[in-house]
Amino acid sequence: MIDYQLISAVIFGIMVLLTLILRFKIQAFIALLIASITVGIIAGMQPVDIIITMKDGMGNTLGFVAVVVGLGAMFGAILEHSGGAEALAKYLLNKFGEKRTPFALMLTGFFIAIPVFFDVGFIILIPLIYSIQRRTKKSLLLYGMPLLAGLAITHAFIPPTPGPVAVADILKADLGWVILFGFIVGIPTAIISGPIFAKYIAKKIHIDAPLLKMEDIKISNYPSVGMILAIIGIPIILIVGNTFLNSSLLDQVAIPERLKTWMQMIGHPFSALIIANLIAWYLLGIKRGVTKDKLLNITTKSMGPAGIIILLTGAGGVFKEMLVNTGSGEMLANYLSDSGIGILFFAFIVAALIRILQGSATVAMITAAGVTAPLLLGNVGEIDKALLVIAIASGATIMSHVNDSGFWLVSKYLGLTEKQTFKSWTVMTTILAIVGFTTVSLISLVI
């Protein structure tokens, strides 16, 4: 049965959130906290219970996310400074050749965004895109769109990037499964929204590389590509290996309990990222002549952007906890069950609406996860939760437009007008979201 007071609390809470962000330009962290309090008050919670719920929601969420996002940020900063992203890009371009360059750029973005933030990866690699365009004389979009597709998909779908880590924690999904299905869904999505769409849009809009001189990282000797791939792959292999070794899929296989126990520690995201950081610190730093003071400065600076994401995620955890404690989540779950609306579709739509209205993919992911988490009643499998993370990520990438900083970043660096950015970048993110969600839906029917 529908409790209209609880429904009103959820709807009004989301309206308050969007109004504070869009109308009053309040930082999303405090806006999420105010929206959470609003839900509690309208739902009839006692004032003291509201404060306790906020404290519990923040603490329960940040215990995991703060560590993973912090370690991931430091890892990416060391990789960025070493020139590893450019080394990988140039290697792939040489291997694929000019004709298949869009695919090489898509793969470059796909792998580089695992340790490096979307905007950082794009800015590092944009001079490479310019030089390719000047050589081939084809539209800059033929090369820019595949790179952006690879960056955007990995940034949204594959841990240890902050968005999927935060959503996985709020939904209590296993990161190993999220990584696995992030790759399975991400690769076909990247191909369709990247090289295939780029070939089409490049014929419609011709853009030459801008003449404006870009700042670039001047590096005399690049690290080897094999080393870069190995360092990026270490935490992923450890996390996924732990998931498989301790999953029900191997119940019939005689695996020593001691091995399983140790793998649970080594393959935990905390340990895996600590190991990756130490290896990167030595191989990409100390061994290449970077001073310890310089490495300390690089990793310390990386904590700035990470801090914002950590606080945002904590506020999203508060919103989720408020929905749980007011009973709004359980009531919505029962309503969806009775009406026949699938939870994957519900999560996708919520994330998409918030993304379109307020712009930030991270805020959309965290808010949608907070709304969806209380709906996971009963025995929900790890695979189902992992697919739900990707469904939310798909919705949160849809239709980037003028209220998204990524829109202006792409417009500025590719030399596009607003109209051209809508026709290229906005359409690409929409294709990405729809293909991603469609793929998730098909997988959910099979598994």
ChimeraX attribute file (.defattr): number of C-alpha atoms within 10 A of each C-alpha:
attribute: neighborCount
match mode: 1-to-1
recipient: residues
	/A:1	8
	/A:2	11
	/A:3	13
	/A:4	12
	/A:5	12
	/A:6	22
	/A:7	18
	/A:8	15
	/A:9	24
	/A:10	27
	/A:11	12
	/A:12	16
	/A:13	23
	/A:14	22
	/A:15	13
	/A:16	19
	/A:17	25
	/A:18	21
	/A:19	17
	/A:20	19
	/A:21	20
	/A:22	16
	/A:23	9
	/A:24	10
	/A:25	11
	/A:26	15
	/A:27	12
	/A:28	22
	/A:29	20
	/A:30	16
	/A:31	22
	/A:32	30
	/A:33	20
	/A:34	18
	/A:35	26
	/A:36	29
	/A:37	23
	/A:38	20
	/A:39	27
	/A:40	28
	/A:41	16
	/A:42	17
	/A:43	23
	/A:44	13
	/A:45	15
	/A:46	10
	/A:47	12
	/A:48	8
	/A:49	14
	/A:50	23
	/A:51	15
	/A:52	11
	/A:53	25
	/A:54	22
	/A:55	16
	/A:56	15
	/A:57	22
	/A:58	22
	/A:59	15
	/A:60	16
	/A:61	24
	/A:62	22
	/A:63	12
	/A:64	16
	/A:65	26
	/A:66	21
	/A:67	15
	/A:68	25
	/A:69	27
	/A:70	21
	/A:71	25
	/A:72	28
	/A:73	26
	/A:74	27
	/A:75	25
	/A:76	26
	/A:77	22
	/A:78	23
	/A:79	23
	/A:80	22
	/A:81	18
	/A:82	23
	/A:83	21
	/A:84	20
	/A:85	26
	/A:86	23
	/A:87	17
	/A:88	25
	/A:89	21
	/A:90	16
	/A:91	14
	/A:92	20
	/A:93	20
	/A:94	12
	/A:95	11
	/A:96	14
	/A:97	12
	/A:98	14
	/A:99	9
	/A:100	14
	/A:101	20
	/A:102	26
	/A:103	24
	/A:104	27
	/A:105	31
	/A:106	29
	/A:107	24
	/A:108	27
	/A:109	30
	/A:110	25
	/A:111	21
	/A:112	32
	/A:113	27
	/A:114	26
	/A:115	26
	/A:116	27
	/A:117	23
	/A:118	22
	/A:119	17
	/A:120	15
	/A:121	23
	/A:122	23
	/A:123	16
	/A:124	18
	/A:125	21
	/A:126	18
	/A:127	18
	/A:128	16
	/A:129	19
	/A:130	20
	/A:131	13
	/A:132	17
	/A:133	20
	/A:134	14
	/A:135	9
	/A:136	10
	/A:137	13
	/A:138	17
	/A:139	21
	/A:140	26
	/A:141	31
	/A:142	27
	/A:143	27
	/A:144	28
	/A:145	30
	/A:146	32
	/A:147	30
	/A:148	27
	/A:149	31
	/A:150	30
	/A:151	29
	/A:152	24
	/A:153	31
	/A:154	29
	/A:155	29
	/A:156	29
	/A:157	30
	/A:158	30
	/A:159	29
	/A:160	28
	/A:161	23
	/A:162	27
	/A:163	27
	/A:164	30
	/A:165	29
	/A:166	32
	/A:167	30
	/A:168	25
	/A:169	23
	/A:170	31
	/A:171	22
	/A:172	16
	/A:173	23
	/A:174	19
	/A:175	27
	/A:176	26
	/A:177	21
	/A:178	28
	/A:179	24
	/A:180	19
	/A:181	21
	/A:182	26
	/A:183	18
	/A:184	15
	/A:185	24
	/A:186	28
	/A:187	18
	/A:188	15
	/A:189	23
	/A:190	33
	/A:191	20
	/A:192	18
	/A:193	28
	/A:194	29
	/A:195	27
	/A:196	16
	/A:197	21
	/A:198	26
	/A:199	17
	/A:200	13
	/A:201	21
	/A:202	19
	/A:203	12
	/A:204	14
	/A:205	15
	/A:206	15
	/A:207	18
	/A:208	16
	/A:209	21
	/A:210	15
	/A:211	8
	/A:212	8
	/A:213	7
	/A:214	13
	/A:215	9
	/A:216	12
	/A:217	12
	/A:218	8
	/A:219	11
	/A:220	6
	/A:221	10
	/A:222	15
	/A:223	19
	/A:224	14
	/A:225	18
	/A:226	9
	/A:227	15
	/A:228	21
	/A:229	14
	/A:230	12
	/A:231	21
	/A:232	21
	/A:233	14
	/A:234	16
	/A:235	25
	/A:236	24
	/A:237	16
	/A:238	22
	/A:239	27
	/A:240	20
	/A:241	18
	/A:242	23
	/A:243	21
	/A:244	13
	/A:245	19
	/A:246	17
	/A:247	11
	/A:248	10
	/A:249	10
	/A:250	11
	/A:251	10
	/A:252	7
	/A:253	9
	/A:254	7
	/A:255	12
	/A:256	8
	/A:257	10
	/A:258	9
	/A:259	11
	/A:260	15
	/A:261	14
	/A:262	12
	/A:263	18
	/A:264	19
	/A:265	15
	/A:266	20
	/A:267	25
	/A:268	21
	/A:269	27
	/A:270	19
	/A:271	18
	/A:272	20
	/A:273	28
	/A:274	20
	/A:275	17
	/A:276	20
	/A:277	24
	/A:278	13
	/A:279	15
	/A:280	24
	/A:281	22
	/A:282	15
	/A:283	17
	/A:284	27
	/A:285	20
	/A:286	14
	/A:287	11
	/A:288	14
	/A:289	10
	/A:290	15
	/A:291	12
	/A:292	13
	/A:293	8
	/A:294	12
	/A:295	19
	/A:296	13
	/A:297	11
	/A:298	16
	/A:299	19
	/A:300	13
	/A:301	13
	/A:302	19
	/A:303	19
	/A:304	12
	/A:305	13
	/A:306	21
	/A:307	15
	/A:308	12
	/A:309	22
	/A:310	23
	/A:311	19
	/A:312	26
	/A:313	32
	/A:314	28
	/A:315	32
	/A:316	32
	/A:317	36
	/A:318	29
	/A:319	31
	/A:320	30
	/A:321	28
	/A:322	33
	/A:323	29
	/A:324	20
	/A:325	17
	/A:326	23
	/A:327	15
	/A:328	27
	/A:329	26
	/A:330	18
	/A:331	21
	/A:332	22
	/A:333	20
	/A:334	15
	/A:335	16
	/A:336	15
	/A:337	13
	/A:338	10
	/A:339	9
	/A:340	9
	/A:341	12
	/A:342	11
	/A:343	17
	/A:344	21
	/A:345	17
	/A:346	18
	/A:347	27
	/A:348	27
	/A:349	18
	/A:350	20
	/A:351	30
	/A:352	27
	/A:353	17
	/A:354	22
	/A:355	27
	/A:356	21
	/A:357	16
	/A:358	21
	/A:359	26
	/A:360	19
	/A:361	26
	/A:362	24
	/A:363	24
	/A:364	27
	/A:365	33
	/A:366	32
	/A:367	29
	/A:368	30
	/A:369	30
	/A:370	27
	/A:371	27
	/A:372	27
	/A:373	26
	/A:374	23
	/A:375	23
	/A:376	16
	/A:377	11
	/A:378	6
	/A:379	6
	/A:380	10
	/A:381	11
	/A:382	17
	/A:383	18
	/A:384	17
	/A:385	21
	/A:386	26
	/A:387	24
	/A:388	30
	/A:389	36
	/A:390	32
	/A:391	31
	/A:392	35
	/A:393	34
	/A:394	33
	/A:395	32
	/A:396	35
	/A:397	32
	/A:398	25
	/A:399	24
	/A:400	25
	/A:401	22
	/A:402	16
	/A:403	15
	/A:404	17
	/A:405	14
	/A:406	20
	/A:407	19
	/A:408	18
	/A:409	14
	/A:410	20
	/A:411	19
	/A:412	14
	/A:413	18
	/A:414	21
	/A:415	18
	/A:416	22
	/A:417	12
	/A:418	15
	/A:419	10
	/A:420	17
	/A:421	22
	/A:422	19
	/A:423	14
	/A:424	24
	/A:425	26
	/A:426	21
	/A:427	19
	/A:428	27
	/A:429	27
	/A:430	20
	/A:431	23
	/A:432	28
	/A:433	27
	/A:434	19
	/A:435	20
	/A:436	30
	/A:437	25
	/A:438	17
	/A:439	19
	/A:440	25
	/A:441	16
	/A:442	10
	/A:443	15
	/A:444	14
	/A:445	7
	/A:446	6
	/A:447	7
